[in-house]
Amino acid sequence: MNKVKNLVNKFNERIIKQPIITYIYCVIILVILVIIFGTPAGILLWLIHPYFCYVLAGSKNRTKILWALLGLIFNIFALIFLVLLPVSKDGVL
């Protein structure tokens, strides 16, 4: 269990340090999985946007759940917008 937790923590750190590069790698890997396995990997591809938004929102002191929902609805556009936002001092939006 600790190995999985460490792996997730390393992945989250990589998202925070290089969000766009990590996103591109994940999308490429998931597209290959969609081609090979079909629908289950397609669901993962759809859910990667909210996860990235959730992790980045936490690192920028913004509302995590709100940004995860925006990532679910607006996909890459919410992610790009969040990457361009500065760190919030009061933790709102």
N, C-alpha and C positions, 0 to 999 in steps of 0.2 A: 504494500500500500504506500509506503514511503517513496518507493521508486516512481510510482505514478504521480504522486504529489510533487516530487522534485522535477519530473519531466514537464508537468503542467506549469510549474513556477518558472522554469527556464523558457518555455514557450511564451508565457506572458511577458517576461522580461524582453524577449526578442521582439514581441509586438510593440512594446513601449519604445524600444531603441530604434527599430527600423520598421515602422508600420506598413509602409507601401511595399517594400521589398518582400517582407514576410507574407503579406497578403497575396502578392503575385505568385510566390512559390506555392502557397496553399491552394490557390485557384487552379494552377496548372496541375498539381497532383490530383485534386478532386475531379477535374475534367477528365483526366486519364482514367480515374476510377469510375466515372459515369459511363465512359465509353466501354469499359470492361464489364462492370457489374450492373449498370442501369440505375433504376429508381432509388435504391437505398443510398447510393453515393450522391445522387441528385439532391436528396433531402439534406445531406451534410453540406453540400455546396450552397444550398439556400440558407442554412443556419450559420454559416461562417461569418456573414456580415454582422449579425447581432452580437456574436461573441467578440469580434474585433472591436466593435463600438463599445461594448461593455468594459473591456479591459482598458481601452484608451480613455474612456470617460473617467474611470477610476484614477488613472495616472494624471489626468488634468483637473482633478477635483471637481468633476461635474456629476450630475445625477445619472447613475449607472443604468437604472431601469428605463428611464426615459430615452436615453441614447440607444439602448438595446432595442427598444420598440421602434425608434426611428431607423435603426439599421435594418430591422426586419421589413419595414415598409419601403424605405427609399434605397436600400442596398448600398451600392458603391458611393452614391451621392452623399449620404449621411457620413460615411467613413471619410471621404475626402474633406467634407466640411469640418468634421471633428479634428482631423489632423491639422487643419489650418487655424483652428481656434487657439488662442493663448490659454494658459493655465488660469483657472478661475480662483479668485481669492476668497469668495464667499460660498462656493459650492452650489451655486444655482445655475441651472440649465447648462 
